[in-house]
Amino acid sequence: MRSLLVALLVAATPQTPAQKAKELSGQKAWEELYLAFSSGDATTVPSEQRAGVSGALVKGCQALLKDDAVMAYSLGERAAVFEESAPALRCLASAARKTEQRAAAEATLVKGVTLFPKDGGFPLELGKLLLEEQDSAGAQAALEKVPPRTREAAEAKKLLQQARQQTLQEDSARAEATRISQRLGNSATTRPVSARAGEEAAVVSLETRPGMTVRTPRVGFESGVNSLGMRVRANSRFVITYFNNDRDFAQRADYEGRIVEILETAHHFTQKVLGETREKPVTIVLYTSAEFRTVFGDKVANTVAGRYFNNAIHINNAAEMTSQTKATIVHEYVHAVMAEICGGGNMDTAFLPMWFNEGVAMFVEWKYLDVPGPTPEMMERMQSILAMPDVHLVKLRTMTKIAPIKMGDAEMAYDISGLAVQELMRREGAYRLMTLTRDVCRGRGQPSFDKALMTHYGMTLDDLDKEVEESVPKR
């Protein structure tokens, strides 16, 4: 009788999250396991149970890695949310590579290098990935982080020699091309970056890859002058153009160096936050205030810090690299990434709501500036509006085809858009946000954004409006 009573009491006791995860893992019910932990805030699970949930999700990721890499990635991503353990990050990176999400794989491996410096597997795999991307400088930096007494050390040593050789060959090829060009009398010559009086051959700090430094030129940039008399500096990621503005050689080298640094930061930071980056090179045109005004007119010059269209980023008042200018470059680079996901050109504005496009860029900009969202002054204004009876913030639907910049209160419209994306990121993270984006863009607007929002988040646009307004008083 007592044993029966104990059994009944045990049966009546609800399972803890860790117990539920372990049970589903033991049954190899991977889809049920994912659905059970695919949404919601991990902090709602007691801290002592998160490792157990993460471990179960990792087992699912490992089990499905060969036959269902997409589900493996989803399980690995949630595993890392509950605990950023070495197995979770390792499986997530492997799944990202198998599903051709190379940017996400790189970001995950970088995190592994940072959190587990004694583990040789993370820098080795990062080095391999960067070699495949022909980033020999980054590969060197990664491979040098492999601890010498780990089992990966021997393979890392061979790959490190390969990476160094590739760097030398690339620089040698550029030097030879410049020599031939000069002999032919070509006035618009390019020069190998290592030939620049040591300016760029110095130690380069890869800020987005913590602790990694390497003595090498910056990602193969070449510099010259185009037919319009603009300085042009380009590599496989960026084509930077600007007028000389009477800068001498040393001033140009310093200015270009700072531009390169922020662009590389924008590339890697966007990849870190969204798990995505741009594959094709993007043109960046840098203007002084007067130049921007001449090209775009007074009205635009007075209202925008930058704009992206036709595969080019145009930056207003870029003569000096202020913190706001840098944040603008990051913001506009996000637009370039979103545009490429949607097919290039300005296709992002054709298929995605204006508020969503600007909201994603605002969210990444806030992350870059390390701020929680809108300024305190803006939050006070929003709170004052919502304190009035039957008064609401501008609806997201009104910014479907009308850009926030054209709204009556453009600054608030931008911030509302950013808050909406922030709520979506809080719910499901970057992977879900980018999956929704791809679904809408690849279907060329079918399904509609509203339908995709319901599919991926189980909510309507009105629901999202409500969540944004409810989040404002809590800040």
Helices and strands as residue ranges (DSSP letters): H 2-12, H 17-26, H 30-37, G 42-44, H 47-64, H 69-82, H 86-98, H 102-115, H 121-132, H 136-143, H 153-183, G 193-195, E 203-205, E 213-215, E 222-225, E 230-234, E 238-243, H 249-274, E 282-286, H 289-296, H 298-303, E 306-309, E 312-315, H 323-341, H 347-351, H 354-369, H 376-387, G 396-399, G 404-406, H 410-442, H 449-457, H 461-471
